[in-house]
Amino acid sequence: MRKEQAKMERSLKLPEDEELLKMKKSWGERLSEKAEKRGFKLGEREGERRGEREGELRGASRAKRETLLAQMREKFGPLPRGVAVKVSAIGHPRRLDALLRRVVTAPSLHEMGLR
């Protein structure tokens, strides 16, 4: 008798339990999807910010290189190709700033330290 009663109780609870599991799973999946979307949005924003910063730094470095080359041409005349290549390869803004200050006082291209 007990076995039959237990079997009957299990059969009565099973559909309800399955429905509950479906609801829990659906709710959990929805939360997971929302969290994933938020994560993507946050990652996207951070990527955009990084990209903007990197782009600004690259643009500033490019402008400094162009200014340095123009100032050196104005002061020292036509530049040897090697010097222009070296300046074009400088990526660090502080190095470019130092060279921009140096071009003002350097008496020769040799004193610039780029030959």
Secondary structure, DSSP 8 states (H G I E B T S, - for coil): -HHHHHHHHHHHHHHHHHHHHHHHHHHHHHHHHHHHHHHHHHHHHHHHHHHHHHHHHHHHHHHHHHHHHHHHHHHH-S--HHHHHHHHH---HHHHHHHHHHHHH-SSHHHHT--
